[in-house]
Amino acid sequence: MQGKVCLVTGATSGIGLVTARELARQGARVVLVGRNPARCEAAVAQIRIETGNAEVEALLADLSSQQQVRELARRFCESHPRLDVLVNNAGGMWMRRELTADGLEMTFAVNHLAYFLLTHLLLDVLKASAPARIVNVSSEAHRKAVLDFDDLMGERRYSGWRAYCRSKLANLLFTYELKRRLGGTGVTANAVHPGWVATGFAGNNGWRGWVWRLAARCFALSPEHGARTIVYLASSPDLASFSGGYFIRERAVPSSPASYDNAAGRRLWEVSGALANLSPVGTG
């Protein structure tokens, strides 16, 4: 990874922080993305000390805001002529239905649309840097989901867990559609289930979040274990040209039947482009 440039979202804690640290340890120049200035500063300092790699920096962005996603992409491209690895990791779960500044349901916006928009805005620099990699963090929760295109925003009926599962299915549909659209460009796209990891995930949900975190402390994987497959997808020479896979414990496994619905993948791409105010929506 010496000389490679990696961008990791949700990188100030949990598996994102470990992923950024381990890529830096391998010699990559790593750009962390977070929304809290103090946590970004602390994460950068921690990684520099632990790895001895000074080529670590952070960019601020709240990925629930499309304006901030666009500004993030602009600032990155202004200061970095190449991008070898994009890790879309930031996400969350909202048990009560909340709306973003753009009027979109929060779980879908953060867990899927932020992946879609940021990737789209960075495709030109990824292609110019080829061979390059896109790694999308999904979840085994996707197996419980089917997308309802008539109610993507959960306006008619909302369940936090169902919204989360659908967003993780969207991650896979997006990954497989990227694979089809990026064929021949030298840019690969793969998805990963990191496992149930002991992080601050879901901590924004009151007592439910407290119960979730308590259970995670007792039974979940460590962030180091959870990040292992993400780092593998981002850096392994064995995957230099492999695209369109879903990985668990460093092995490609089949995802749910719904995730292989090509028509749904194409439709999600077009709908996502419209929601992100991208027209026309191509691959670059």
C-alpha positions in Angstrom: 0.0 0.0 0.0 3.1 2.3 0.0 2.1 5.4 -2.0 -1.5 4.5 -2.2 -4.2 7.0 -1.2 -7.2 5.7 0.8 -10.3 7.6 1.9 -12.3 6.0 4.8 -15.6 7.3 6.0 -16.8 6.9 9.6 -13.1 6.6 10.5 -13.0 8.3 14.0 -14.1 5.2 15.9 -14.8 1.5 15.7 -14.0 -0.5 12.6 -13.5 2.7 10.5 -10.7 3.8 12.8 -9.1 0.4 12.8 -9.3 0.2 9.0 -7.7 3.6 8.7 -5.0 2.6 11.2 -4.1 -0.7 9.5 -4.0 0.9 6.0 -1.7 3.6 7.4 0.4 0.8 9.0 0.9 -0.7 5.6 2.2 2.6 4.3 -0.8 4.2 2.7 -1.7 7.9 2.8 -5.0 7.8 4.6 -7.7 10.4 4.7 -10.3 10.0 7.4 -13.8 11.3 7.2 -15.7 12.3 10.3 -18.2 14.9 11.5 -16.7 15.8 14.9 -13.6 18.0 14.7 -12.2 16.9 18.0 -12.6 13.2 17.3 -11.1 13.7 13.9 -8.1 15.4 15.4 -7.7 12.7 18.0 -8.0 9.9 15.5 -5.3 11.4 13.2 -3.0 11.8 16.2 -3.6 8.3 17.4 -3.0 6.7 14.0 0.2 8.7 13.4 1.6 7.7 16.8 0.6 4.0 16.6 1.8 3.5 13.0 4.7 6.0 12.6 3.0 7.2 9.4 2.7 11.0 9.2 0.6 10.8 6.0 -2.7 10.7 7.8 -5.2 13.5 7.7 -9.0 14.2 8.2 -11.8 15.9 6.3 -15.0 17.0 8.1 -18.4 16.1 6.7 -21.8 15.1 8.0 -22.7 12.5 5.4 -26.5 12.9 6.0 -26.2 16.2 4.2 -25.8 16.0 0.4 -24.3 19.5 0.4 -21.6 18.3 2.8 -21.0 15.2 0.8 -20.4 17.3 -2.3 -18.1 19.6 -0.4 -16.2 16.6 0.9 -15.6 15.3 -2.6 -14.6 18.8 -3.9 -12.1 19.3 -1.1 -10.6 15.8 -1.5 -10.2 16.2 -5.3 -8.6 19.7 -4.9 -5.9 18.3 -2.6 -5.4 14.8 -3.9 -4.7 14.0 -7.5 -5.4 10.3 -7.0 -7.6 7.9 -5.0 -6.7 4.2 -4.9 -9.2 3.0 -2.3 -12.5 4.3 -1.2 -14.0 2.7 1.9 -17.7 3.5 2.4 -18.1 2.6 6.0 -20.1 5.4 7.8 -23.6 4.4 8.8 -26.1 4.1 11.6 -29.6 3.0 12.6 -32.4 5.3 13.7 -35.2 3.5 15.6 -37.5 6.5 15.2 -38.0 8.0 11.8 -35.9 11.1 11.3 -35.4 13.3 8.3 -32.1 14.8 7.0 -31.6 18.4 6.0 -32.6 17.3 2.5 -35.9 15.9 3.7 -34.9 12.3 3.3 -35.3 9.4 5.7 -32.1 9.3 7.8 -31.2 5.6 7.6 -31.6 5.4 3.9 -29.8 8.7 3.3 -26.7 7.9 5.5 -26.4 4.2 4.9 -27.0 4.2 1.1 -27.4 7.6 -0.5 -24.1 8.9 1.0 -22.3 5.8 -0.4 -23.9 6.4 -3.8 -23.3 10.2 -4.0 -19.7 10.2 -2.7 -18.7 7.3 -4.9 -20.3 9.0 -7.9 -18.5 12.2 -7.2 -15.1 10.4 -6.9 -15.4 8.1 -9.8 -13.4 10.2 -12.2 -10.4 10.3 -9.8 -10.8 6.6 -9.1 -10.8 5.8 -12.8 -7.8 8.0 -13.3 -6.0 6.2 -10.5 -6.8 2.7 -11.8 -6.3 0.0 -10.6 -8.5 1.3 -7.8 -11.0 -0.2 -5.3 -14.3 0.6 -3.8 -15.2 -1.2 -0.6 -18.8 -0.9 0.7 -19.6 -2.0 4.2 -22.9 -3.9 4.2 -24.3 -6.5 6.7 -25.9 -9.9 7.0 -29.0 -7.9 8.0 -29.6 -7.5 4.3 -31.0 -11.0 4.1 -34.1 -10.0 5.9 -34.9 -7.2 3.4 -36.7 -6.6 0.2 -36.8 -3.0 -1.2 -40.1 -1.3 -1.4 -39.6 1.3 -4.1 -43.0 2.7 -3.4 -42.0 3.6 0.2 -38.2 4.0 0.3 -38.6 6.8 2.8 -40.7 4.8 5.2 -43.5 7.3 5.1 -46.3 4.8 5.2 -44.8 2.4 7.7 -41.5 2.8 9.6 -39.4 0.3 11.5 -35.9 1.3 12.4 -34.6 -2.3 12.1 -36.4 -2.8 8.8 -35.0 0.5 7.4 -31.5 -0.6 8.4 -31.9 -4.0 6.8 -33.1 -2.4 3.6 -30.2 0.1 3.5 -27.8 -2.8 3.8 -29.5 -4.6 0.9 -29.2 -1.3 -1.0 -25.4 -1.4 -0.4 -25.2 -4.8 -2.1 -27.5 -3.8 -5.1 -25.3 -0.7 -5.5 -22.1 -2.8 -5.3 -23.2 -5.2 -8.0 -24.5 -2.4 -10.2 -21.1 -0.7 -9.8 -19.4 -3.9 -10.9 -21.5 -4.0 -14.1 -21.0 -0.3 -14.9 -17.3 -0.2 -14.1 -16.3 -3.2 -16.2 -13.1 -2.4 -18.1 -12.2 0.7 -16.1 -9.8 -1.0 -13.7 -12.0 0.1 -10.7 -13.4 -2.8 -8.6 -16.3 -2.8 -6.2 -16.8 -5.3 -3.4 -19.0 -5.4 -0.3 -18.3 -6.8 3.2 -20.1 -8.0 6.3 -17.8 -7.1 9.2 -19.8 -9.0 11.7 -21.5 -7.8 14.9 -18.8 -5.5 16.3 -18.6 -3.8 19.7 -18.7 -0.1 18.7 -20.9 2.9 19.5 -23.3 1.8 16.7 -27.0 2.6 17.5 -26.0 4.6 20.5 -28.2 7.4 19.4 -31.4 5.5 20.2 -31.9 6.2 24.0 -32.5 3.1 26.1 -32.5 0.9 23.1 -29.1 2.1 22.2 -27.9 1.5 25.7 -29.1 -2.1 25.6 -27.5 -2.6 22.2 -24.2 -1.4 23.4 -24.3 -3.5 26.6 -25.0 -6.6 24.6 -22.3 -5.8 22.1 -19.7 -5.4 24.9 -20.6 -8.9 26.1 -21.0 -10.8 22.8 -19.8 -8.9 19.8 -16.5 -9.0 18.0 -13.7 -6.5 18.6 -13.3 -3.6 16.1 -9.9 -5.2 15.2 -11.6 -8.4 14.2 -14.4 -6.7 12.4 -12.1 -4.5 10.3 -9.9 -7.4 9.2 -12.0 -8.2 6.1 -12.4 -4.6 5.1 -8.6 -4.2 5.2 -8.2 -7.4 3.2 -10.6 -6.1 0.5 -8.8 -2.7 0.4 -5.2 -4.1 0.2 -4.8 -7.7 -0.7 -2.9 -8.3 -4.0 -5.1 -11.4 -4.5 -8.1 -9.1 -5.1 -6.5 -6.7 -7.5 -9.0 -7.4 -10.2 -11.8 -9.1 -8.3 -15.1 -7.2 -8.4 -18.7 -7.8 -7.5 -18.2 -10.0 -4.4 -19.7 -10.1 -0.9 -17.1 -11.1 1.7 -17.3 -12.5 5.2 -14.2 -13.5 7.1 -12.0 -12.8 4.1 -14.1 -15.2 1.9 -16.5 -14.5 -0.9 -20.0 -15.8 -0.1 -23.4 -15.7 -1.8 -25.7 -12.8 -0.7 -29.5 -13.0 -0.6 -31.5 -13.7 -3.8 -33.0 -10.2 -3.6 -29.5 -8.7 -3.8 -28.9 -10.3 -7.3 -32.0 -8.7 -8.8 -30.4 -6.7 -11.7 -33.6 -4.9 -12.5 -33.8 -3.7 -8.9 -30.2 -2.6 -9.0 -30.7 -0.5 -12.1 -33.9 1.0 -10.7 -32.2 1.8 -7.4 -29.3 3.5 -9.3 -31.8 5.7 -11.2 -33.9 6.5 -8.1 -30.7 7.3 -6.1 -29.5 9.6 -8.9 -32.8 11.5 -8.8 -32.8 11.8 -5.0 -29.2 13.0 -5.1 -30.1 15.5 -7.9 -27.7 13.9 -10.4 -28.8 14.0 -14.0 -28.1 12.1 -16.0 -26.7 9.3 -13.8 -23.9 7.5 -15.6 -20.8 5.9 -14.2 -18.7 9.1 -13.9 
